[in-house]
Amino acid sequence: METIQEQPVVGVELQHGWLLGSDRGEWGGALVYKTDQAENLLLEDNIEDIYKFSSGYIVTAGLSHLGLSGGSIYLIEGDEPNFKSEVLFSLPAAPESSWLLSPSELLVNVEGEMSYLLRDDGTLTKVKCESDSQ
């Protein structure tokens, strides 16, 4: 088994450790829970970002490569160190960026100029973002 050293692109500090996400493009990425003593793999995907919601941690992830693009929104729940992950929503394209608009709303922008609003109640709505250029 080959060990790969990689730098996280995003991290969230918890009480006893960290949630760390990496993105290595076509070679994959991962979300891990890491303490000084151990590291637990939670999911394998290219991680765009991690956010705290009341229901747990929301992770945006995906890949765009050679004309193929897809993404996911994951829910990470549980207490340290016993986290579990599940796919909340599949996205039609890889996430390009995301922003926490409020403690209960997350905007996720995906390739193709599409945007989605995830609410803390578990709903996902496609939204259209327009600029006021006059």
Contacts in CASP RR format, 6 or more apart in sequence:
PFRMAT RR
TARGET T0000
AUTHOR 0000-0000-0000
METHOD contacts of the structure
MODEL  1
METIQEQPVVGVELQHGWLLGSDRGEWGGALVYKTDQAENLLLEDNIEDI
YKFSSGYIVTAGLSHLGLSGGSIYLIEGDEPNFKSEVLFSLPAAPESSWL
LSPSELLVNVEGEMSYLLRDDGTLTKVKCESDSQ
6 22 0 8 1.000
6 24 0 8 1.000
6 29 0 8 1.000
7 22 0 8 1.000
8 20 0 8 1.000
8 21 0 8 1.000
8 22 0 8 1.000
9 21 0 8 1.000
9 22 0 8 1.000
9 23 0 8 1.000
9 47 0 8 1.000
10 20 0 8 1.000
10 21 0 8 1.000
10 47 0 8 1.000
10 48 0 8 1.000
10 49 0 8 1.000
10 50 0 8 1.000
11 18 0 8 1.000
11 19 0 8 1.000
11 20 0 8 1.000
11 21 0 8 1.000
11 50 0 8 1.000
12 18 0 8 1.000
12 19 0 8 1.000
12 50 0 8 1.000
12 52 0 8 1.000
12 57 0 8 1.000
14 33 0 8 1.000
14 80 0 8 1.000
15 80 0 8 1.000
16 35 0 8 1.000
16 80 0 8 1.000
16 81 0 8 1.000
17 33 0 8 1.000
17 34 0 8 1.000
17 35 0 8 1.000
17 36 0 8 1.000
17 80 0 8 1.000
18 33 0 8 1.000
18 34 0 8 1.000
18 35 0 8 1.000
19 31 0 8 1.000
19 32 0 8 1.000
19 33 0 8 1.000
19 42 0 8 1.000
19 50 0 8 1.000
19 57 0 8 1.000
19 76 0 8 1.000
19 83 0 8 1.000
20 31 0 8 1.000
20 32 0 8 1.000
20 33 0 8 1.000
20 34 0 8 1.000
21 29 0 8 1.000
21 30 0 8 1.000
21 31 0 8 1.000
21 32 0 8 1.000
21 47 0 8 1.000
21 50 0 8 1.000
21 59 0 8 1.000
22 29 0 8 1.000
22 30 0 8 1.000
22 46 0 8 1.000
22 47 0 8 1.000
23 29 0 8 1.000
23 46 0 8 1.000
23 47 0 8 1.000
23 48 0 8 1.000
24 46 0 8 1.000
25 46 0 8 1.000
25 63 0 8 1.000
25 65 0 8 1.000
26 63 0 8 1.000
26 65 0 8 1.000
26 66 0 8 1.000
28 44 0 8 1.000
28 45 0 8 1.000
28 46 0 8 1.000
28 63 0 8 1.000
29 44 0 8 1.000
29 45 0 8 1.000
29 46 0 8 1.000
29 47 0 8 1.000
30 41 0 8 1.000
30 42 0 8 1.000
30 43 0 8 1.000
30 44 0 8 1.000
30 45 0 8 1.000
30 47 0 8 1.000
31 41 0 8 1.000
31 42 0 8 1.000
31 43 0 8 1.000
31 45 0 8 1.000
31 47 0 8 1.000
31 50 0 8 1.000
31 59 0 8 1.000
31 61 0 8 1.000
31 74 0 8 1.000
31 76 0 8 1.000
31 85 0 8 1.000
32 39 0 8 1.000
32 40 0 8 1.000
32 41 0 8 1.000
32 42 0 8 1.000
33 39 0 8 1.000
33 40 0 8 1.000
33 42 0 8 1.000
33 80 0 8 1.000
33 81 0 8 1.000
33 83 0 8 1.000
34 40 0 8 1.000
35 81 0 8 1.000
38 81 0 8 1.000
40 81 0 8 1.000
40 83 0 8 1.000
42 76 0 8 1.000
42 83 0 8 1.000
42 84 0 8 1.000
42 85 0 8 1.000
43 59 0 8 1.000
43 61 0 8 1.000
43 74 0 8 1.000
43 85 0 8 1.000
45 61 0 8 1.000
45 62 0 8 1.000
45 63 0 8 1.000
45 71 0 8 1.000
45 72 0 8 1.000
45 74 0 8 1.000
46 61 0 8 1.000
46 62 0 8 1.000
46 63 0 8 1.000
46 94 0 8 1.000
47 59 0 8 1.000
47 60 0 8 1.000
47 61 0 8 1.000
48 60 0 8 1.000
48 61 0 8 1.000
48 62 0 8 1.000
48 94 0 8 1.000
48 95 0 8 1.000
48 96 0 8 1.000
48 97 0 8 1.000
48 98 0 8 1.000
49 59 0 8 1.000
49 60 0 8 1.000
49 95 0 8 1.000
49 98 0 8 1.000
50 57 0 8 1.000
50 58 0 8 1.000
50 59 0 8 1.000
50 76 0 8 1.000
51 57 0 8 1.000
51 58 0 8 1.000
51 59 0 8 1.000
51 60 0 8 1.000
51 98 0 8 1.000
51 100 0 8 1.000
51 106 0 8 1.000
52 58 0 8 1.000
53 103 0 8 1.000
53 104 0 8 1.000
53 106 0 8 1.000
53 120 0 8 1.000
54 103 0 8 1.000
54 104 0 8 1.000
54 120 0 8 1.000
55 75 0 8 1.000
55 77 0 8 1.000
55 120 0 8 1.000
55 122 0 8 1.000
56 75 0 8 1.000
56 76 0 8 1.000
56 77 0 8 1.000
56 78 0 8 1.000
57 75 0 8 1.000
57 76 0 8 1.000
57 77 0 8 1.000
58 73 0 8 1.000
58 74 0 8 1.000
58 75 0 8 1.000
58 76 0 8 1.000
58 88 0 8 1.000
58 106 0 8 1.000
58 118 0 8 1.000
59 73 0 8 1.000
59 74 0 8 1.000
59 75 0 8 1.000
59 76 0 8 1.000
59 85 0 8 1.000
60 71 0 8 1.000
60 72 0 8 1.000
60 73 0 8 1.000
60 74 0 8 1.000
60 95 0 8 1.000
60 98 0 8 1.000
60 106 0 8 1.000
60 108 0 8 1.000
61 71 0 8 1.000
61 72 0 8 1.000
61 73 0 8 1.000
61 74 0 8 1.000
61 95 0 8 1.000
62 70 0 8 1.000
62 71 0 8 1.000
62 72 0 8 1.000
62 91 0 8 1.000
62 94 0 8 1.000
62 95 0 8 1.000
63 69 0 8 1.000
63 70 0 8 1.000
63 71 0 8 1.000
63 94 0 8 1.000
64 70 0 8 1.000
64 93 0 8 1.000
64 94 0 8 1.000
64 111 0 8 1.000
69 92 0 8 1.000
69 93 0 8 1.000
69 94 0 8 1.000
69 110 0 8 1.000
69 111 0 8 1.000
70 90 0 8 1.000
70 91 0 8 1.000
70 92 0 8 1.000
70 93 0 8 1.000
70 94 0 8 1.000
70 110 0 8 1.000
71 90 0 8 1.000
71 91 0 8 1.000
71 92 0 8 1.000
71 93 0 8 1.000
71 94 0 8 1.000
71 95 0 8 1.000
71 110 0 8 1.000
72 87 0 8 1.000
72 88 0 8 1.000
72 89 0 8 1.000
72 90 0 8 1.000
72 91 0 8 1.000
73 87 0 8 1.000
73 88 0 8 1.000
73 89 0 8 1.000
73 91 0 8 1.000
73 108 0 8 1.000
73 118 0 8 1.000
73 124 0 8 1.000
74 85 0 8 1.000
74 86 0 8 1.000
74 87 0 8 1.000
74 88 0 8 1.000
75 85 0 8 1.000
75 86 0 8 1.000
75 88 0 8 1.000
76 83 0 8 1.000
76 84 0 8 1.000
76 85 0 8 1.000
77 83 0 8 1.000
77 84 0 8 1.000
77 86 0 8 1.000
78 84 0 8 1.000
88 118 0 8 1.000
88 122 0 8 1.000
88 124 0 8 1.000
89 116 0 8 1.000
89 118 0 8 1.000
89 124 0 8 1.000
91 108 0 8 1.000
91 110 0 8 1.000
91 116 0 8 1.000
92 110 0 8 1.000
92 114 0 8 1.000
93 110 0 8 1.000
93 111 0 8 1.000
93 112 0 8 1.000
93 114 0 8 1.000
94 110 0 8 1.000
94 111 0 8 1.000
95 108 0 8 1.000
95 109 0 8 1.000
95 110 0 8 1.000
96 109 0 8 1.000
96 110 0 8 1.000
96 111 0 8 1.000
97 108 0 8 1.000
97 109 0 8 1.000
98 106 0 8 1.000
98 107 0 8 1.000
98 108 0 8 1.000
98 109 0 8 1.000
99 106 0 8 1.000
99 107 0 8 1.000
100 106 0 8 1.000
101 107 0 8 1.000
101 117 0 8 1.000
103 120 0 8 1.000
104 119 0 8 1.000
104 120 0 8 1.000
104 121 0 8 1.000
105 117 0 8 1.000
105 118 0 8 1.000
105 119 0 8 1.000
105 120 0 8 1.000
106 117 0 8 1.000
106 118 0 8 1.000
107 115 0 8 1.000
107 116 0 8 1.000
107 117 0 8 1.000
107 118 0 8 1.000
107 127 0 8 1.000
108 115 0 8 1.000
108 116 0 8 1.000
108 117 0 8 1.000
108 118 0 8 1.000
109 115 0 8 1.000
109 129 0 8 1.000
110 116 0 8 1.000
114 126 0 8 1.000
115 126 0 8 1.000
115 127 0 8 1.000
115 128 0 8 1.000
115 129 0 8 1.000
116 124 0 8 1.000
116 125 0 8 1.000
116 126 0 8 1.000
116 127 0 8 1.000
117 124 0 8 1.000
117 125 0 8 1.000
117 127 0 8 1.000
118 124 0 8 1.000
119 125 0 8 1.000
END
